[in-house]
Amino acid sequence: MYAARQIRVVTSSDSVGYASFDAMRVKQQFNSRLAQGIARPRARESENGVSIRQTIARNTAYNAAGRLWDALSSLLLMRYVVDTVGLPAYGLWALLGSFNGYVSLLDLGIGSSFVKYIAEHAARAEDDEFSSVVSTGFFYYLVFGCALLGIGWPCVNGLVSVGEHFGLFSGTAPDDARFLLRWGLAIFAVSNCSAAFTSIQTGLQRMDVSNALSFVASLVKIGATVWFLHAGHGIRGLLWANAVSFAVFAIASVFVAFRLAPGLRLAPRYVRAQTFRKLFQFGWRAQVSKLSDLVMFRTDHVVAGVVFGTLGLVALYDLGTYLARMVRQVPQLLLTSLLPAASDLDAREEHERLRRLYLVSTKYVAFVTVPLLVFTVGCSGGLMRTWLGQGYETSAWVLRIIAFGYVANLVPGAGVSIALGKGRADVQMKAGLIATVSNIALTIALVNIPFIGFWGIPLGTMFSMYLSWAWFARAMGGIVGVGAADMFRAALFWPVLATLPGAAICGAADWLGRGLTGFAANATSVAICGVVFSVIYLSALWAAPFFDSFDIALMKSLGLKWLPGYQTARSTRRG
């Protein structure tokens, strides 16, 4: 839980996820350059014989492979963990993950700045400043980690007592909680010290290296988890497994950092107040977004545990949201690969390019996000039965609600990048604050309504996502000149309409198949629904006035001519 989450921070390209802020910043910086029209002509793109476009395509491919492996291995390992330790123990594990997230707010956001300044100084061949960023970050986190352990270690007893007061812990759970909290803090402190080194891989755009290291670490984690659990170490074995995999990843990352950056020097003399100030000035804004992500995606676990006093319910909630997060990764990845192609094919005057880029990129994100999440909503029961078997109806309903909310969380992603490119970081910050405040208020209100109760937790999260999106869409009208209504008509109306027939069919099939048992039967049912849904959705969009000649040209450039109905749509648009 602890080390694995740190590994994801430095290796994935997740854009909005609560545990991947550094990689998100890299993507935002690139997209902001596109939005500002800094993309150069082909003749000037090349540096050392490799074009920016080729680098982006290569890194996207590496990230795609890493994401796919991470998703598949995590889902398989999760099933084994839940079956072995049981729901209450897994609920404790998930709850302590939220605690770890909140502790990360105490670091002033310094780690969120590493990639930006490592990339800048490397591009300018400023070895001294490069070393200053790494050294300042390392020694800051060394001192921060010592202080965190000195203060946090004795405070664990009080925190566990609070949990006992709310009825969360029984039997051996208090002792396990103390053990996990204390040693989790230790792993967290050490992982922060390695963050500057792992950020070098991302800052130098060596996604091949970062994903390779992550792949090796995941293999170690899988092997260690199976060994510790088989040996009877229970939930404590999960922490030891994460510690082993993190140690492998961190040691390898430090070694690779000095190989990738031969001019790197690590010494106290490179620690500078000026470097710390610029890291802090950039990073503190990250804490606002991180707080919003934590409230949106992790605080629900705490509310479920404190209000309803059962770790089993926390586990069921986490399993539903976990599968939703896995599904969410697909459109996040596509955003990074579609935007460069869209900008390259649609070069116009700056303001018009921003307007067009906003509409086109939002349109393509909606094209993938809306059907994927609507299909997940319709087949939630079958997906949970395929993954975990029978008995997880509560998790399936959590998945339905959260997946529906993710539409409002993912579709604005392109607009966020463009707003940042315009220097309007305040827009993202305000949207995050709206989501945070409304989530807390709605959750408190809904859980206290007798006939809603527990379901007020995912419903509050879902509604807050849509409230934040509504404000953001309106704010973007003043930035790029595209109102919320225009954006909806151009990007969302037809994808939403095209999903409705397939959604009805999938929902009916999911309800009729609720008694299916076994992996094969449920997987077959979900696969058939997926094929039917895709055919209906694509056929409806080809027939609708959704794709224009620009879209057809883009699909051709991306090698998507194999899509059903492409040739028909191409002929129609030409006519």
BELQUIMO-V495063 format. One record per backbone hydrogen bond with DSSP energy under -0.5 kcal/mol. CO is the residue of the C=O (numbers start at 1). NH is the residue of the N-H. Records with the same first field share a line. If there is no record, write none. Layout:
CO=NH ; NH
This chain:
1=5
2=6
3=7
4=8
5=9
6=10
7=10 ; 11
8=11 ; 12
9=23
17=20
20=24
21=25
22=26
23=27
24=28
25=29
26=30
27=31
28=32
29=33
30=34
31=35
32=36
33=38 ; 39
34=37
41=44 ; 45
42=45 ; 46
47=50
49=51
50=47
51=55
52=56
53=57
54=58
55=59
56=60
57=61
58=62
59=63
60=64
61=65
62=66
63=67
64=68
65=69
66=70
67=71
68=72
69=73
70=74
71=75
72=76
73=77
74=78
75=79
76=80
77=81
78=82
79=83
80=84
81=85
82=86
86=90
87=91
88=92
89=93
90=94
91=95
92=96
93=97
94=98
95=99
96=100
97=101
98=102
99=103
100=104
102=105
103=106
104=107
105=108
107=110
109=112
110=113
111=114
113=117
114=118
115=119
116=120
117=121
118=122
119=123
120=124
121=126
122=125
125=127
126=130
127=131
128=132
129=133
130=134
131=135
132=136
133=137
134=138
135=139
136=140
137=141
138=142
139=143
140=144
141=145
142=146
143=147
144=148
145=149
146=150
147=151
148=152
149=153
151=155
152=156
153=156
154=157
155=159
156=160
157=161
158=162
159=163
160=164
161=165
162=166
163=168
164=167
170=173
172=176
173=177
174=178
175=179
176=180
177=181
178=182
179=183
180=184
181=185
182=186
183=187
184=188
185=189
186=190
187=191
188=192
189=193
190=194
191=195
192=195 ; 196
194=197 ; 198
195=199
196=200
197=200 ; 201
198=201 ; 202
199=203
200=204
201=206
202=205
205=207
206=210
207=211
208=212
209=213
210=214
211=215
212=216
213=217
214=218
215=219
216=220
217=221
218=222
219=223
220=224
221=225
222=226
223=227
224=228
225=229
226=230
227=231
228=233
229=232
233=236 ; 237
234=237 ; 238
235=238 ; 239
236=240
237=241
238=242
239=243
240=244
241=245
242=246
243=247
244=248
245=249
246=250
247=251
248=252
249=253
250=254
251=255
252=256
253=257
254=258
255=259
256=260
257=261
261=264
265=267
267=270
268=271
270=272
272=276
273=277
274=278
275=279
276=280
277=281
278=282
279=283
280=284
283=286 ; 287
284=287 ; 288
285=288 ; 289
286=290
287=291
288=292
289=293
290=294
291=295
292=296
293=297
294=298 ; 299
298=301 ; 302
299=303
300=304
301=305
302=306
303=307 ; 308
304=308 ; 310
305=309
310=314
311=315
312=316
313=317
314=318
315=319
316=320
317=321
318=322
319=323
320=324
321=325
322=326
323=327
324=328
325=329
326=329
327=330 ; 331
328=332
329=333
330=334
331=335
332=336
333=336 ; 337
334=338
335=339
336=340
337=341
338=342
339=343
340=344
341=345
342=346
346=348
349=353
350=354
351=355
352=356
353=357
354=358
355=359
356=360
357=361
358=362
359=363
360=364
361=365
362=366
363=367
364=368
365=369
366=370
368=372
369=373
370=374
371=375
372=376
373=377
374=378
375=379
377=380
379=383
380=384
381=385
382=386
383=387
384=388 ; 389
385=389
392=396
393=397
394=398
395=399
396=400
397=401
398=402
399=403
400=404
401=405
402=406
403=407
404=407
405=408 ; 409
406=410
407=411
410=413
411=414
412=416
413=417
414=418
415=419
416=420
417=421
418=422
419=424
420=423
423=425
424=427 ; 428
425=429
426=430
427=431
428=432
429=433
430=434
431=435
432=436
433=437
434=438
435=439
436=440
437=441
438=442
439=443
440=444
441=445
442=446
443=447
444=448
446=449 ; 453
448=450
449=452 ; 453
452=455
453=456
454=457 ; 458
455=459
456=460
457=461
458=462
459=463
460=464
461=465
462=466
463=467
464=468
465=469
466=470
467=471
468=472
469=473
470=474
471=475
472=476
473=477
474=477 ; 478
475=478 ; 479
476=479 ; 480 ; 481 ; 482
477=481
481=483
483=487
484=488
485=489
486=490
487=491 ; 492
488=492 ; 493
492=496
493=497
494=498
495=499
496=499 ; 500
497=500
499=503
500=504
501=505
502=506
503=507
504=508
505=509
506=510
507=511
508=512
509=513
511=514
513=516
518=522
519=523
520=524
521=525
522=526
523=527
524=528
525=529
526=530
527=531
528=532
529=533
530=534
531=535
532=536
533=537
534=538
535=539
536=540
537=541
538=542
539=543
540=544
541=546
544=546 ; 547
548=552
549=553
550=554
551=555
552=556
553=557
554=558
555=560
556=559
560=563
563=566
565=569
566=570
567=571
568=572
569=573
570=574
571=575
